Amino acid sequence: ENDRSHSFQGEVIEMIEYAYAGRFYGTRSDGNLIIITDERGQIIQYKASKSWLWENLENLRKLPVGAYMDKTCLRVYPTQPKDFR
């Protein structure tokens, strides 16, 4: 309509989820954040499914893709499944 366009790029991320002893484990998406920048890198628009993603943007930028994080966007590590013996 206004001769403008957006391009999106990035690597594919595989999300694995599995069941063990009747419980579900694995990786699941908890939300998303889309940021649109201009040619200078200035943010011109954003959309976040969870407000805490935008509020903690600086912490989020420091994380590698696929890392586990808490709601302050600090890196955490998942707990191991319990031994069901």
PDB file of N, CA, C and O in Angstrom:
ATOM      1  N   GLU A   1       0.815  -1.194   0.000  1.00  0.00           N
ATOM      2  CA  GLU A   1       0.000   0.000   0.000  1.00  0.00           C
ATOM      3  C   GLU A   1       0.862   1.263   0.000  1.00  0.00           C
ATOM      4  O   GLU A   1       0.598   2.190  -0.765  1.00  0.00           O
ATOM      5  N   ASN A   2       1.896   1.305   0.858  1.00  0.00           N
ATOM      6  CA  ASN A   2       2.729   2.498   0.953  1.00  0.00           C
ATOM      7  C   ASN A   2       4.159   2.234   0.485  1.00  0.00           C
ATOM      8  O   ASN A   2       5.074   2.980   0.832  1.00  0.00           O
ATOM      9  N   ASP A   3       4.353   1.170  -0.306  1.00  0.00           N
ATOM     10  CA  ASP A   3       5.659   0.808  -0.865  1.00  0.00           C
ATOM     11  C   ASP A   3       6.723   0.539   0.198  1.00  0.00           C
ATOM     12  O   ASP A   3       7.911   0.739  -0.054  1.00  0.00           O
ATOM     13  N   ARG A   4       6.313   0.093   1.374  1.00  0.00           N
ATOM     14  CA  ARG A   4       7.246  -0.291   2.422  1.00  0.00           C
ATOM     15  C   ARG A   4       7.172  -1.788   2.620  1.00  0.00           C
ATOM     16  O   ARG A   4       6.162  -2.413   2.296  1.00  0.00           O
ATOM     17  N   SER A   5       8.220  -2.359   3.144  1.00  0.00           N
ATOM     18  CA  SER A   5       8.209  -3.806   3.356  1.00  0.00           C
ATOM     19  C   SER A   5       9.033  -4.148   4.599  1.00  0.00           C
ATOM     20  O   SER A   5       9.822  -3.338   5.087  1.00  0.00           O
ATOM     21  N   HIS A   6       8.831  -5.344   5.084  1.00  0.00           N
ATOM     22  CA  HIS A   6       9.592  -5.876   6.211  1.00  0.00           C
ATOM     23  C   HIS A   6      10.185  -7.195   5.767  1.00  0.00           C
ATOM     24  O   HIS A   6       9.560  -7.942   5.014  1.00  0.00           O
ATOM     25  N   SER A   7      11.368  -7.480   6.224  1.00  0.00           N
ATOM     26  CA  SER A   7      11.940  -8.795   5.955  1.00  0.00           C
ATOM     27  C   SER A   7      12.321  -9.429   7.286  1.00  0.00           C
ATOM     28  O   SER A   7      12.824  -8.756   8.185  1.00  0.00           O
ATOM     29  N   PHE A   8      12.078 -10.719   7.399  1.00  0.00           N
ATOM     30  CA  PHE A   8      12.380 -11.457   8.616  1.00  0.00           C
ATOM     31  C   PHE A   8      13.401 -12.522   8.270  1.00  0.00           C
ATOM     32  O   PHE A   8      13.308 -13.175   7.231  1.00  0.00           O
ATOM     33  N   GLN A   9      14.373 -12.692   9.146  1.00  0.00           N
ATOM     34  CA  GLN A   9      15.375 -13.709   8.896  1.00  0.00           C
ATOM     35  C   GLN A   9      15.851 -14.290  10.219  1.00  0.00           C
ATOM     36  O   GLN A   9      15.770 -13.642  11.263  1.00  0.00           O
ATOM     37  N   GLY A  10      16.337 -15.490  10.160  1.00  0.00           N
ATOM     38  CA  GLY A  10      16.850 -16.145  11.352  1.00  0.00           C
ATOM     39  C   GLY A  10      16.974 -17.633  11.115  1.00  0.00           C
ATOM     40  O   GLY A  10      16.493 -18.170  10.117  1.00  0.00           O
ATOM     41  N   GLU A  11      17.629 -18.283  12.052  1.00  0.00           N
ATOM     42  CA  GLU A  11      17.813 -19.714  11.937  1.00  0.00           C
ATOM     43  C   GLU A  11      16.590 -20.453  12.471  1.00  0.00           C
ATOM     44  O   GLU A  11      15.882 -19.954  13.346  1.00  0.00           O
ATOM     45  N   VAL A  12      16.354 -21.634  11.940  1.00  0.00           N
ATOM     46  CA  VAL A  12      15.255 -22.473  12.398  1.00  0.00           C
ATOM     47  C   VAL A  12      15.586 -22.991  13.791  1.00  0.00           C
ATOM     48  O   VAL A  12      16.714 -23.409  14.051  1.00  0.00           O
ATOM     49  N   ILE A  13      14.597 -22.963  14.687  1.00  0.00           N
ATOM     50  CA  ILE A  13      14.776 -23.464  16.052  1.00  0.00           C
ATOM     51  C   ILE A  13      13.838 -24.652  16.228  1.00  0.00           C
ATOM     52  O   ILE A  13      12.628 -24.532  16.036  1.00  0.00           O
ATOM     53  N   GLU A  14      14.407 -25.804  16.594  1.00  0.00           N
ATOM     54  CA  GLU A  14      13.604 -27.009  16.790  1.00  0.00           C
ATOM     55  C   GLU A  14      13.162 -27.078  18.245  1.00  0.00           C
ATOM     56  O   GLU A  14      13.983 -26.972  19.156  1.00  0.00           O
ATOM     57  N   MET A  15      11.862 -27.255  18.459  1.00  0.00           N
ATOM     58  CA  MET A  15      11.294 -27.365  19.800  1.00  0.00           C
ATOM     59  C   MET A  15      10.910 -28.821  20.012  1.00  0.00           C
ATOM     60  O   MET A  15      10.045 -29.339  19.305  1.00  0.00           O
ATOM     61  N   ILE A  16      11.536 -29.489  20.973  1.00  0.00           N
ATOM     62  CA  ILE A  16      11.289 -30.904  21.219  1.00  0.00           C
ATOM     63  C   ILE A  16      10.488 -31.060  22.507  1.00  0.00           C
ATOM     64  O   ILE A  16      10.830 -30.480  23.537  1.00  0.00           O
ATOM     65  N   GLU A  17       9.431 -31.840  22.436  1.00  0.00           N
ATOM     66  CA  GLU A  17       8.604 -32.117  23.598  1.00  0.00           C
ATOM     67  C   GLU A  17       8.359 -33.618  23.630  1.00  0.00           C
ATOM     68  O   GLU A  17       8.095 -34.219  22.589  1.00  0.00           O
ATOM     69  N   TYR A  18       8.440 -34.231  24.802  1.00  0.00           N
ATOM     70  CA  TYR A  18       8.256 -35.672  24.889  1.00  0.00           C
ATOM     71  C   TYR A  18       7.565 -36.039  26.200  1.00  0.00           C
ATOM     72  O   TYR A  18       7.544 -35.257  27.151  1.00  0.00           O
ATOM     73  N   ALA A  19       7.006 -37.236  26.226  1.00  0.00           N
ATOM     74  CA  ALA A  19       6.344 -37.746  27.425  1.00  0.00           C
ATOM     75  C   ALA A  19       7.208 -38.832  28.036  1.00  0.00           C
ATOM     76  O   ALA A  19       7.756 -39.676  27.328  1.00  0.00           O
ATOM     77  N   TYR A  20       7.327 -38.805  29.369  1.00  0.00           N
ATOM     78  CA  TYR A  20       8.072 -39.824  30.104  1.00  0.00           C
ATOM     79  C   TYR A  20       7.311 -40.100  31.394  1.00  0.00           C
ATOM     80  O   TYR A  20       7.060 -39.192  32.187  1.00  0.00           O
ATOM     81  N   ALA A  21       6.952 -41.344  31.592  1.00  0.00           N
ATOM     82  CA  ALA A  21       6.223 -41.768  32.790  1.00  0.00           C
ATOM     83  C   ALA A  21       4.958 -40.936  32.999  1.00  0.00           C
ATOM     84  O   ALA A  21       4.627 -40.567  34.126  1.00  0.00           O
ATOM     85  N   GLY A  22       4.257 -40.647  31.906  1.00  0.00           N
ATOM     86  CA  GLY A  22       2.996 -39.926  31.990  1.00  0.00           C
ATOM     87  C   GLY A  22       3.109 -38.427  32.174  1.00  0.00           C
ATOM     88  O   GLY A  22       2.090 -37.754  32.331  1.00  0.00           O
ATOM     89  N   ARG A  23       4.321 -37.882  32.160  1.00  0.00           N
ATOM     90  CA  ARG A  23       4.502 -36.434  32.295  1.00  0.00           C
ATOM     91  C   ARG A  23       5.191 -35.898  31.050  1.00  0.00           C
ATOM     92  O   ARG A  23       5.942 -36.614  30.387  1.00  0.00           O
ATOM     93  N   PHE A  24       4.932 -34.642  30.741  1.00  0.00           N
ATOM     94  CA  PHE A  24       5.518 -34.031  29.557  1.00  0.00           C
ATOM     95  C   PHE A  24       6.754 -33.232  29.929  1.00  0.00           C
ATOM     96  O   PHE A  24       6.772 -32.522  30.934  1.00  0.00           O
ATOM     97  N   TYR A  25       7.797 -33.358  29.098  1.00  0.00           N
ATOM     98  CA  TYR A  25       9.050 -32.640  29.273  1.00  0.00           C
ATOM     99  C   TYR A  25       9.471 -32.066  27.924  1.00  0.00           C
ATOM    100  O   TYR A  25       8.912 -32.407  26.882  1.00  0.00           O
ATOM    101  N   GLY A  26      10.447 -31.206  27.970  1.00  0.00           N
ATOM    102  CA  GLY A  26      10.988 -30.672  26.727  1.00  0.00           C
ATOM    103  C   GLY A  26      10.893 -29.169  26.662  1.00  0.00           C
ATOM    104  O   GLY A  26      10.747 -28.491  27.679  1.00  0.00           O
ATOM    105  N   THR A  27      10.977 -28.667  25.469  1.00  0.00           N
ATOM    106  CA  THR A  27      10.990 -27.234  25.225  1.00  0.00           C
ATOM    107  C   THR A  27       9.643 -26.810  24.658  1.00  0.00           C
ATOM    108  O   THR A  27       9.106 -27.457  23.758  1.00  0.00           O
ATOM    109  N   ARG A  28       9.111 -25.741  25.179  1.00  0.00           N
ATOM    110  CA  ARG A  28       7.887 -25.189  24.616  1.00  0.00           C
ATOM    111  C   ARG A  28       7.999 -23.667  24.604  1.00  0.00           C
ATOM    112  O   ARG A  28       8.673 -23.072  25.445  1.00  0.00           O
ATOM    113  N   SER A  29       7.351 -23.074  23.670  1.00  0.00           N
ATOM    114  CA  SER A  29       7.383 -21.623  23.564  1.00  0.00           C
ATOM    115  C   SER A  29       6.447 -21.020  24.605  1.00  0.00           C
ATOM    116  O   SER A  29       5.319 -21.481  24.775  1.00  0.00           O
ATOM    117  N   ASP A  30       6.918 -19.992  25.298  1.00  0.00           N
ATOM    118  CA  ASP A  30       6.082 -19.329  26.293  1.00  0.00           C
ATOM    119  C   ASP A  30       5.669 -17.939  25.827  1.00  0.00           C
ATOM    120  O   ASP A  30       4.931 -17.249  26.530  1.00  0.00           O
ATOM    121  N   GLY A  31       6.124 -17.526  24.673  1.00  0.00           N
ATOM    122  CA  GLY A  31       5.764 -16.215  24.177  1.00  0.00           C
ATOM    123  C   GLY A  31       6.676 -15.817  23.037  1.00  0.00           C
ATOM    124  O   GLY A  31       7.574 -16.562  22.643  1.00  0.00           O
ATOM    125  N   ASN A  32       6.427 -14.626  22.516  1.00  0.00           N
ATOM    126  CA  ASN A  32       7.272 -14.137  21.437  1.00  0.00           C
ATOM    127  C   ASN A  32       7.389 -12.625  21.510  1.00  0.00           C
ATOM    128  O   ASN A  32       6.547 -11.940  22.090  1.00  0.00           O
ATOM    129  N   LEU A  33       8.448 -12.129  20.909  1.00  0.00           N
ATOM    130  CA  LEU A  33       8.714 -10.697  20.853  1.00  0.00           C
ATOM    131  C   LEU A  33       9.181 -10.376  19.446  1.00  0.00           C
ATOM    132  O   LEU A  33      10.135 -10.970  18.945  1.00  0.00           O
ATOM    133  N   ILE A  34       8.507  -9.441  18.821  1.00  0.00           N
ATOM    134  CA  ILE A  34       8.886  -8.996  17.479  1.00  0.00           C
ATOM    135  C   ILE A  34       9.289  -7.536  17.581  1.00  0.00           C
ATOM    136  O   ILE A  34       8.537  -6.708  18.094  1.00  0.00           O
ATOM    137  N   ILE A  35      10.478  -7.228  17.091  1.00  0.00           N
ATOM    138  CA  ILE A  35      10.981  -5.848  17.109  1.00  0.00           C
ATOM    139  C   ILE A  35      11.291  -5.439  15.675  1.00  0.00           C
ATOM    140  O   ILE A  35      11.977  -6.154  14.946  1.00  0.00           O
ATOM    141  N   ILE A  36      10.782  -4.295  15.289  1.00  0.00           N
ATOM    142  CA  ILE A  36      11.054  -3.746  13.956  1.00  0.00           C
ATOM    143  C   ILE A  36      11.964  -2.538  14.130  1.00  0.00           C
ATOM    144  O   ILE A  36      11.657  -1.611  14.879  1.00  0.00           O
ATOM    145  N   THR A  37      13.095  -2.569  13.420  1.00  0.00           N
ATOM    146  CA  THR A  37      14.043  -1.459  13.487  1.00  0.00           C
ATOM    147  C   THR A  37      14.202  -0.823  12.107  1.00  0.00           C
ATOM    148  O   THR A  37      13.918  -1.445  11.083  1.00  0.00           O
ATOM    149  N   ASP A  38      14.657   0.411  12.102  1.00  0.00           N
ATOM    150  CA  ASP A  38      14.944   1.064  10.828  1.00  0.00           C
ATOM    151  C   ASP A  38      16.380   0.763  10.423  1.00  0.00           C
ATOM    152  O   ASP A  38      17.056  -0.026  11.083  1.00  0.00           O
ATOM    153  N   GLU A  39      16.844   1.372   9.363  1.00  0.00           N
ATOM    154  CA  GLU A  39      18.192   1.120   8.846  1.00  0.00           C
ATOM    155  C   GLU A  39      19.284   1.491   9.839  1.00  0.00           C
ATOM    156  O   GLU A  39      20.383   0.938   9.783  1.00  0.00           O
ATOM    157  N   ARG A  40      18.996   2.421  10.750  1.00  0.00           N
ATOM    158  CA  ARG A  40      19.978   2.851  11.753  1.00  0.00           C
ATOM    159  C   ARG A  40      19.981   1.944  12.978  1.00  0.00           C
ATOM    160  O   ARG A  40      20.833   2.089  13.854  1.00  0.00           O
ATOM    161  N   GLY A  41      19.032   1.007  13.047  1.00  0.00           N
ATOM    162  CA  GLY A  41      18.934   0.125  14.202  1.00  0.00           C
ATOM    163  C   GLY A  41      18.026   0.657  15.297  1.00  0.00           C
ATOM    164  O   GLY A  41      17.945   0.069  16.376  1.00  0.00           O
ATOM    165  N   GLN A  42      17.343   1.759  15.033  1.00  0.00           N
ATOM    166  CA  GLN A  42      16.419   2.342  16.006  1.00  0.00           C
ATOM    167  C   GLN A  42      15.100   1.563  15.991  1.00  0.00           C
ATOM    168  O   GLN A  42      14.571   1.244  14.926  1.00  0.00           O
ATOM    169  N   ILE A  43      14.582   1.264  17.171  1.00  0.00           N
ATOM    170  CA  ILE A  43      13.318   0.533  17.262  1.00  0.00           C
ATOM    171  C   ILE A  43      12.181   1.456  16.864  1.00  0.00           C
ATOM    172  O   ILE A  43      12.021   2.537  17.431  1.00  0.00           O
ATOM    173  N   ILE A  44      11.391   1.026  15.885  1.00  0.00           N
ATOM    174  CA  ILE A  44      10.252   1.831  15.456  1.00  0.00           C
ATOM    175  C   ILE A  44       8.922   1.189  15.850  1.00  0.00           C
ATOM    176  O   ILE A  44       7.891   1.861  15.858  1.00  0.00           O
ATOM    177  N   GLN A  45       8.937  -0.096  16.175  1.00  0.00           N
ATOM    178  CA  GLN A  45       7.716  -0.784  16.591  1.00  0.00           C
ATOM    179  C   GLN A  45       8.087  -2.104  17.245  1.00  0.00           C
ATOM    180  O   GLN A  45       9.106  -2.710  16.913  1.00  0.00           O
ATOM    181  N   TYR A  46       7.253  -2.544  18.178  1.00  0.00           N
ATOM    182  CA  TYR A  46       7.456  -3.863  18.764  1.00  0.00           C
ATOM    183  C   TYR A  46       6.104  -4.462  19.134  1.00  0.00           C
ATOM    184  O   TYR A  46       5.113  -3.749  19.292  1.00  0.00           O
ATOM    185  N   LYS A  47       6.084  -5.759  19.267  1.00  0.00           N
ATOM    186  CA  LYS A  47       4.891  -6.486  19.699  1.00  0.00           C
ATOM    187  C   LYS A  47       5.365  -7.640  20.566  1.00  0.00           C
ATOM    188  O   LYS A  47       6.172  -8.456  20.121  1.00  0.00           O
ATOM    189  N   ALA A  48       4.879  -7.717  21.786  1.00  0.00           N
ATOM    190  CA  ALA A  48       5.268  -8.769  22.713  1.00  0.00           C
ATOM    191  C   ALA A  48       4.031  -9.495  23.207  1.00  0.00           C
ATOM    192  O   ALA A  48       3.049  -8.864  23.599  1.00  0.00           O
ATOM    193  N   SER A  49       4.075 -10.830  23.188  1.00  0.00           N
ATOM    194  CA  SER A  49       2.945 -11.598  23.696  1.00  0.00           C
ATOM    195  C   SER A  49       2.911 -11.583  25.223  1.00  0.00           C
ATOM    196  O   SER A  49       1.859 -11.803  25.823  1.00  0.00           O
ATOM    197  N   LYS A  50       4.040 -11.327  25.843  1.00  0.00           N
ATOM    198  CA  LYS A  50       4.153 -11.205  27.304  1.00  0.00           C
ATOM    199  C   LYS A  50       4.884  -9.905  27.599  1.00  0.00           C
ATOM    200  O   LYS A  50       5.946  -9.659  27.029  1.00  0.00           O
ATOM    201  N   SER A  51       4.344  -9.072  28.471  1.00  0.00           N
ATOM    202  CA  SER A  51       4.951  -7.760  28.735  1.00  0.00           C
ATOM    203  C   SER A  51       6.357  -7.880  29.306  1.00  0.00           C
ATOM    204  O   SER A  51       7.183  -6.997  29.074  1.00  0.00           O
ATOM    205  N   TRP A  52       6.657  -8.954  30.053  1.00  0.00           N
ATOM    206  CA  TRP A  52       7.971  -9.097  30.669  1.00  0.00           C
ATOM    207  C   TRP A  52       9.069  -9.290  29.632  1.00  0.00           C
ATOM    208  O   TRP A  52      10.232  -9.017  29.930  1.00  0.00           O
ATOM    209  N   LEU A  53       8.746  -9.750  28.425  1.00  0.00           N
ATOM    210  CA  LEU A  53       9.760  -9.873  27.377  1.00  0.00           C
ATOM    211  C   LEU A  53      10.282  -8.492  26.969  1.00  0.00           C
ATOM    212  O   LEU A  53      11.490  -8.295  26.839  1.00  0.00           O
ATOM    213  N   TRP A  54       9.373  -7.547  26.771  1.00  0.00           N
ATOM    214  CA  TRP A  54       9.777  -6.193  26.386  1.00  0.00           C
ATOM    215  C   TRP A  54      10.442  -5.470  27.553  1.00  0.00           C
ATOM    216  O   TRP A  54      11.428  -4.761  27.359  1.00  0.00           O
ATOM    217  N   GLU A  55       9.916  -5.642  28.754  1.00  0.00           N
ATOM    218  CA  GLU A  55      10.455  -4.956  29.924  1.00  0.00           C
ATOM    219  C   GLU A  55      11.885  -5.380  30.232  1.00  0.00           C
ATOM    220  O   GLU A  55      12.639  -4.604  30.819  1.00  0.00           O
ATOM    221  N   ASN A  56      12.269  -6.572  29.857  1.00  0.00           N
ATOM    222  CA  ASN A  56      13.614  -7.094  30.133  1.00  0.00           C
ATOM    223  C   ASN A  56      14.419  -7.279  28.848  1.00  0.00           C
ATOM    224  O   ASN A  56      15.214  -8.213  28.743  1.00  0.00           O
ATOM    225  N   LEU A  57      14.220  -6.409  27.891  1.00  0.00           N
ATOM    226  CA  LEU A  57      14.853  -6.523  26.584  1.00  0.00           C
ATOM    227  C   LEU A  57      16.380  -6.568  26.662  1.00  0.00           C
ATOM    228  O   LEU A  57      17.001  -7.341  25.933  1.00  0.00           O
ATOM    229  N   GLU A  58      16.989  -5.774  27.512  1.00  0.00           N
ATOM    230  CA  GLU A  58      18.458  -5.746  27.598  1.00  0.00           C
ATOM    231  C   GLU A  58      19.003  -7.086  28.077  1.00  0.00           C
ATOM    232  O   GLU A  58      20.020  -7.552  27.565  1.00  0.00           O
ATOM    233  N   ASN A  59      18.347  -7.713  29.049  1.00  0.00           N
ATOM    234  CA  ASN A  59      18.768  -9.050  29.489  1.00  0.00           C
ATOM    235  C   ASN A  59      18.542 -10.071  28.382  1.00  0.00           C
ATOM    236  O   ASN A  59      19.368 -10.959  28.174  1.00  0.00           O
ATOM    237  N   LEU A  60      17.443  -9.948  27.684  1.00  0.00           N
ATOM    238  CA  LEU A  60      17.104 -10.883  26.616  1.00  0.00           C
ATOM    239  C   LEU A  60      18.130 -10.849  25.489  1.00  0.00           C
ATOM    240  O   LEU A  60      18.466 -11.890  24.925  1.00  0.00           O
ATOM    241  N   ARG A  61      18.617  -9.693  25.166  1.00  0.00           N
ATOM    242  CA  ARG A  61      19.616  -9.560  24.094  1.00  0.00           C
ATOM    243  C   ARG A  61      20.931 -10.262  24.412  1.00  0.00           C
ATOM    244  O   ARG A  61      21.682 -10.610  23.500  1.00  0.00           O
ATOM    245  N   LYS A  62      21.215 -10.472  25.683  1.00  0.00           N
ATOM    246  CA  LYS A  62      22.457 -11.119  26.095  1.00  0.00           C
ATOM    247  C   LYS A  62      22.380 -12.639  26.018  1.00  0.00           C
ATOM    248  O   LYS A  62      23.411 -13.310  26.066  1.00  0.00           O
ATOM    249  N   LEU A  63      21.182 -13.186  25.901  1.00  0.00           N
ATOM    250  CA  LEU A  63      21.005 -14.639  25.882  1.00  0.00           C
ATOM    251  C   LEU A  63      21.199 -15.217  24.485  1.00  0.00           C
ATOM    252  O   LEU A  63      20.802 -14.601  23.497  1.00  0.00           O
ATOM    253  N   PRO A  64      21.805 -16.391  24.400  1.00  0.00           N
ATOM    254  CA  PRO A  64      21.870 -17.054  23.096  1.00  0.00           C
ATOM    255  C   PRO A  64      20.502 -17.629  22.726  1.00  0.00           C
ATOM    256  O   PRO A  64      19.691 -17.923  23.604  1.00  0.00           O
ATOM    257  N   VAL A  65      20.253 -17.784  21.457  1.00  0.00           N
ATOM    258  CA  VAL A  65      18.998 -18.370  20.995  1.00  0.00           C
ATOM    259  C   VAL A  65      18.884 -19.785  21.531  1.00  0.00           C
ATOM    260  O   VAL A  65      19.833 -20.565  21.456  1.00  0.00           O
ATOM    261  N   GLY A  66      17.723 -20.112  22.071  1.00  0.00           N
ATOM    262  CA  GLY A  66      17.481 -21.447  22.585  1.00  0.00           C
ATOM    263  C   GLY A  66      17.801 -21.623  24.058  1.00  0.00           C
ATOM    264  O   GLY A  66      17.603 -22.712  24.597  1.00  0.00           O
ATOM    265  N   ALA A  67      18.294 -20.579  24.730  1.00  0.00           N
ATOM    266  CA  ALA A  67      18.621 -20.679  26.152  1.00  0.00           C
ATOM    267  C   ALA A  67      17.347 -20.669  26.989  1.00  0.00           C
ATOM    268  O   ALA A  67      16.350 -20.051  26.615  1.00  0.00           O
ATOM    269  N   TYR A  68      17.390 -21.354  28.113  1.00  0.00           N
ATOM    270  CA  TYR A  68      16.293 -21.299  29.074  1.00  0.00           C
ATOM    271  C   TYR A  68      16.434 -20.014  29.873  1.00  0.00           C
ATOM    272  O   TYR A  68      17.548 -19.572  30.154  1.00  0.00           O
ATOM    273  N   MET A  69      15.300 -19.410  30.242  1.00  0.00           N
ATOM    274  CA  MET A  69      15.344 -18.154  30.987  1.00  0.00           C
ATOM    275  C   MET A  69      14.162 -18.062  31.926  1.00  0.00           C
ATOM    276  O   MET A  69      13.167 -18.772  31.776  1.00  0.00           O
ATOM    277  N   ASP A  70      14.292 -17.163  32.910  1.00  0.00           N
ATOM    278  CA  ASP A  70      13.173 -16.903  33.812  1.00  0.00           C
ATOM    279  C   ASP A  70      12.437 -15.656  33.316  1.00  0.00           C
ATOM    280  O   ASP A  70      12.722 -15.160  32.226  1.00  0.00           O
ATOM    281  N   LYS A  71      11.494 -15.151  34.112  1.00  0.00           N
ATOM    282  CA  LYS A  71      10.688 -14.009  33.671  1.00  0.00           C
ATOM    283  C   LYS A  71      11.407 -12.672  33.774  1.00  0.00           C
ATOM    284  O   LYS A  71      10.831 -11.632  33.453  1.00  0.00           O
ATOM    285  N   THR A  72      12.662 -12.688  34.221  1.00  0.00           N
ATOM    286  CA  THR A  72      13.481 -11.472  34.165  1.00  0.00           C
ATOM    287  C   THR A  72      14.480 -11.577  33.013  1.00  0.00           C
ATOM    288  O   THR A  72      15.370 -10.737  32.882  1.00  0.00           O
ATOM    289  N   CYS A  73      14.332 -12.602  32.186  1.00  0.00           N
ATOM    290  CA  CYS A  73      15.181 -12.872  31.034  1.00  0.00           C
ATOM    291  C   CYS A  73      16.634 -13.111  31.437  1.00  0.00           C
ATOM    292  O   CYS A  73      17.558 -12.745  30.712  1.00  0.00           O
ATOM    293  N   LEU A  74      16.822 -13.725  32.593  1.00  0.00           N
ATOM    294  CA  LEU A  74      18.136 -14.172  33.021  1.00  0.00           C
ATOM    295  C   LEU A  74      18.223 -15.665  32.767  1.00  0.00           C
ATOM    296  O   LEU A  74      17.233 -16.383  32.904  1.00  0.00           O
ATOM    297  N   ARG A  75      19.399 -16.128  32.399  1.00  0.00           N
ATOM    298  CA  ARG A  75      19.572 -17.535  32.041  1.00  0.00           C
ATOM    299  C   ARG A  75      19.394 -18.449  33.248  1.00  0.00           C
ATOM    300  O   ARG A  75      19.941 -18.199  34.322  1.00  0.00           O
ATOM    301  N   VAL A  76      18.625 -19.503  33.051  1.00  0.00           N
ATOM    302  CA  VAL A  76      18.441 -20.555  34.053  1.00  0.00           C
ATOM    303  C   VAL A  76      18.641 -21.890  33.350  1.00  0.00           C
ATOM    304  O   VAL A  76      18.697 -21.953  32.122  1.00  0.00           O
ATOM    305  N   TYR A  77      18.747 -22.938  34.127  1.00  0.00           N
ATOM    306  CA  TYR A  77      18.930 -24.271  33.558  1.00  0.00           C
ATOM    307  C   TYR A  77      17.781 -25.151  34.001  1.00  0.00           C
ATOM    308  O   TYR A  77      17.350 -25.067  35.151  1.00  0.00           O
ATOM    309  N   PRO A  78      17.273 -25.996  33.109  1.00  0.00           N
ATOM    310  CA  PRO A  78      16.114 -26.831  33.459  1.00  0.00           C
ATOM    311  C   PRO A  78      16.488 -27.886  34.491  1.00  0.00           C
ATOM    312  O   PRO A  78      17.626 -28.350  34.551  1.00  0.00           O
ATOM    313  N   THR A  79      15.508 -28.248  35.293  1.00  0.00           N
ATOM    314  CA  THR A  79      15.728 -29.330  36.260  1.00  0.00           C
ATOM    315  C   THR A  79      15.642 -30.659  35.544  1.00  0.00           C
ATOM    316  O   THR A  79      14.976 -30.786  34.517  1.00  0.00           O
ATOM    317  N   GLN A  80      16.319 -31.643  36.092  1.00  0.00           N
ATOM    318  CA  GLN A  80      16.286 -32.974  35.503  1.00  0.00           C
ATOM    319  C   GLN A  80      14.984 -33.672  35.880  1.00  0.00           C
ATOM    320  O   GLN A  80      14.411 -33.381  36.930  1.00  0.00           O
ATOM    321  N   PRO A  81      14.510 -34.589  35.037  1.00  0.00           N
ATOM    322  CA  PRO A  81      13.328 -35.358  35.403  1.00  0.00           C
ATOM    323  C   PRO A  81      13.611 -36.183  36.661  1.00  0.00           C
ATOM    324  O   PRO A  81      14.730 -36.651  36.871  1.00  0.00           O
ATOM    325  N   LYS A  82      12.584 -36.351  37.488  1.00  0.00           N
ATOM    326  CA  LYS A  82      12.732 -37.155  38.696  1.00  0.00           C
ATOM    327  C   LYS A  82      12.901 -38.614  38.337  1.00  0.00           C
ATOM    328  O   LYS A  82      12.400 -39.071  37.310  1.00  0.00           O
ATOM    329  N   ASP A  83      13.605 -39.344  39.180  1.00  0.00           N
ATOM    330  CA  ASP A  83      13.803 -40.775  38.986  1.00  0.00           C
ATOM    331  C   ASP A  83      12.532 -41.479  39.480  1.00  0.00           C
ATOM    332  O   ASP A  83      12.164 -41.363  40.650  1.00  0.00           O
ATOM    333  N   PHE A  84      11.877 -42.196  38.589  1.00  0.00           N
ATOM    334  CA  PHE A  84      10.598 -42.835  38.914  1.00  0.00           C
ATOM    335  C   PHE A  84      10.741 -44.290  39.291  1.00  0.00           C
ATOM    336  O   PHE A  84       9.820 -45.068  39.042  1.00  0.00           O
ATOM    337  N   ARG A  85      11.843 -44.691  39.875  1.00  0.00           N
ATOM    338  CA  ARG A  85      12.014 -46.094  40.262  1.00  0.00           C
ATOM    339  C   ARG A  85      11.293 -46.424  41.517  1.00  0.00           C
ATOM    340  O   ARG A  85      11.340 -47.566  41.973  1.00  0.00           O
TER     341      ARG A  85
END
